[in-house]
């Protein structure tokens, strides 16, 4: 069995020209940057800031965001080179197919399915929580059976996914316009938090900036970071170890810039605009995250922060509940764009896998009317609605993180491989310091993965084993690469 057969860059590009699988090129660098900001600024800034500050890092949560941003930055440069060289839908899946072979590509595609599907469902549940809270603030209480902390069926989450699925199926340009309006709204709210919050910052709240490490039930047993279990370190929170443990979790806040690469096939000038979109969105969001985290822990002592709505609750604590309401509106807009772009990324990865025959090819047909994989978009939407309707947050964010970090590692290795196997390829963007930079990216991603809980690793391994079985049972035998041989 030749499971490491590769698909040439030229063949990948030719496949995009088949009429029944051809996506319309409508996006610019601005569209891509807004897509990136749309998916990055969301759960992390509105939810995770308070959680990790209170439980793991203290006021040093800003440092955790910087650490996560550096790791993402290394991977982003690798993504930018690949996307400018192979402007084809599928992101890391397509890059791996051209460099490491079909089976590694399948593994990374299966991994991305886990990352994007779970992330979209989890964020939709978060959206539902904010929506129910806003209605309650104006006297409209939703029944606990359809919304709230433990509903039987989460109806608001299902409805928002249904609406955004329809928007995505109707065309990529419409999706980008809806995304732009919502991104402007939430960026305005984030800037309001930063500027208004500065007036309530107390220097005393920054002391101690790095709290002393303490044992905590949150990181005991299989909930402890794997690296602590491997080396026999007593599980602790806070301290320097707490900063890196927090970085592994707030990494979820940066997930999204890689989704910009999945839209390369629908970009007018992908060699120039995709790298700009990837790097630009990551840089803007890093500045916003660090600024917000510093303001929030300065407004309210870290051990008193809310873990569900830290930004709005911080303003309530200083006597400005009306600002809290505005922040809730921004959070709602923010989470809407996150769900939208995650669904976009999910459909484009699956589209590429179906087009290659690793999943049923009939799913990859593009709608002549809308120029999108409408059939696949609807299926992804329905599955996400089911997940969003019946799952809760739990520890799924950490499972999404490990999948993303794994994808980053594969892409970083792929850059080195493609530089050596195809040095002749025109590259619209070249990552600096190759192979040093990709190697640093791999090591940084691996280190953050080791800082995730052991239970997360177990769940990840189970999902990967299931993926191998699906590949051996279907993907290998229906691959178009095999059919060409």
HUCORRA-V301209 format. One record per backbone hydrogen bond with DSSP energy under -0.5 kcal/mol. CO is the residue of the C=O (numbers start at 0). NH is the residue of the N-H. If there is no record, write none. Layout:
CO,NH / CO,NH
This chain:
0,2 / 1,4 / 2,102 / 4,101 / 5,7 / 7,11 / 8,12 / 9,13 / 10,14 / 11,15 / 12,15 / 13,16 / 14,17 / 17,20 / 18,21 / 19,365 / 20,22 / 23,25 / 26,267 / 27,31 / 28,32 / 29,33 / 30,34 / 31,35 / 32,36 / 33,37 / 34,38 / 35,39 / 36,40 / 39,41 / 41,45 / 42,46 / 42,47 / 43,48 / 46,49 / 46,50 / 47,51 / 48,52 / 49,53 / 50,54 / 51,55 / 51,56 / 51,57 / 52,57 / 55,237 / 56,59 / 57,60 / 58,61 / 59,62 / 59,63 / 60,64 / 61,65 / 62,66 / 63,67 / 64,68 / 65,69 / 66,70 / 67,71 / 68,72 / 69,73 / 70,74 / 71,75 / 72,76 / 73,77 / 74,78 / 75,79 / 76,80 / 77,81 / 78,82 / 79,83 / 80,84 / 81,84 / 81,85 / 85,87 / 87,90 / 89,92 / 90,94 / 91,95 / 92,96 / 93,97 / 94,98 / 95,98 / 95,99 / 95,100 / 96,6 / 100,104 / 101,105 / 102,106 / 103,107 / 104,108 / 105,109 / 106,110 / 107,111 / 108,112 / 109,113 / 110,114 / 111,115 / 112,116 / 113,117 / 114,118 / 115,119 / 116,120 / 117,121 / 118,122 / 119,123 / 120,124 / 121,125 / 122,126 / 123,127 / 124,128 / 125,129 / 126,130 / 127,131 / 128,132 / 129,133 / 130,134 / 131,135 / 132,136 / 133,137 / 134,137 / 134,139 / 135,138 / 138,140 / 142,145 / 142,146 / 144,151 / 144,152 / 145,154 / 145,155 / 152,154 / 153,157 / 154,158 / 155,159 / 156,160 / 157,161 / 158,162 / 159,163 / 160,164 / 161,165 / 162,166 / 163,167 / 164,168 / 165,169 / 167,170 / 170,174 / 171,175 / 172,176 / 173,177 / 174,178 / 175,179 / 176,180 / 177,181 / 178,182 / 179,183 / 180,184 / 181,185 / 182,186 / 183,187 / 184,188 / 185,189 / 186,190 / 187,191 / 188,192 / 189,193 / 190,194 / 191,195 / 191,196 / 192,196 / 193,197 / 195,198 / 196,199 / 197,200 / 201,204 / 202,205 / 203,206 / 207,58 / 208,59 / 208,210 / 210,238 / 213,236 / 215,218 / 216,219 / 219,222 / 220,223 / 221,454 / 223,453 / 224,227 / 224,228 / 225,229 / 226,230 / 227,232 / 228,231 / 236,213 / 237,241 / 238,242 / 239,243 / 240,244 / 241,245 / 242,246 / 243,247 / 244,248 / 245,248 / 245,249 / 246,250 / 248,251 / 249,252 / 250,253 / 250,254 / 251,254 / 253,256 / 255,258 / 255,259 / 256,259 / 256,260 / 257,260 / 257,261 / 258,261 / 258,262 / 259,262 / 260,263 / 262,265 / 263,266 / 265,25 / 265,26 / 266,269 / 268,271 / 268,272 / 269,273 / 269,274 / 271,275 / 272,276 / 273,277 / 274,278 / 275,279 / 276,280 / 277,281 / 278,282 / 279,283 / 280,284 / 281,285 / 282,286 / 283,287 / 284,288 / 285,289 / 286,290 / 287,291 / 288,292 / 289,293 / 290,294 / 291,295 / 292,296 / 293,297 / 294,298 / 295,299 / 297,201 / 300,303 / 301,304 / 308,312 / 309,313 / 310,314 / 311,315 / 312,316 / 313,317 / 314,319 / 315,318 / 319,322 / 319,323 / 320,324 / 321,325 / 322,326 / 323,327 / 324,328 / 325,329 / 326,330 / 327,331 / 328,332 / 329,333 / 330,334 / 331,335 / 332,336 / 333,337 / 334,338 / 335,339 / 336,340 / 337,341 / 338,342 / 339,343 / 340,344 / 341,345 / 342,346 / 343,347 / 344,348 / 345,349 / 346,350 / 347,351 / 348,352 / 349,353 / 350,354 / 351,355 / 352,357 / 352,358 / 353,356 / 355,479 / 359,362 / 360,363 / 361,364 / 366,370 / 370,23 / 371,366 / 371,373 / 372,376 / 373,377 / 374,378 / 375,379 / 376,380 / 377,381 / 378,382 / 379,383 / 380,384 / 381,385 / 382,386 / 383,387 / 384,388 / 385,389 / 386,389 / 386,390 / 388,153 / 392,395 / 394,397 / 394,398 / 395,399 / 396,400 / 397,401 / 398,402 / 399,403 / 400,404 / 401,405 / 402,406 / 403,407 / 404,408 / 405,409 / 406,410 / 407,411 / 408,412 / 409,413 / 410,414 / 411,415 / 412,416 / 413,417 / 414,418 / 415,419 / 416,420 / 417,421 / 421,424 / 425,427 / 428,430 / 432,436 / 434,438 / 435,439 / 436,440 / 437,441 / 438,442 / 439,443 / 440,444 / 441,445 / 442,446 / 443,447 / 444,448 / 445,449 / 446,450 / 447,450 / 448,451 / 449,226 / 451,225 / 452,455 / 452,456 / 453,457 / 454,458 / 455,459 / 456,460 / 457,461 / 458,462 / 459,463 / 460,464 / 461,465 / 462,466 / 463,467 / 464,468 / 465,469 / 466,470 / 467,471 / 468,472 / 469,473 / 469,474 / 470,475 / 473,477 / 474,478 / 478,482 / 479,483 / 480,484 / 481,484
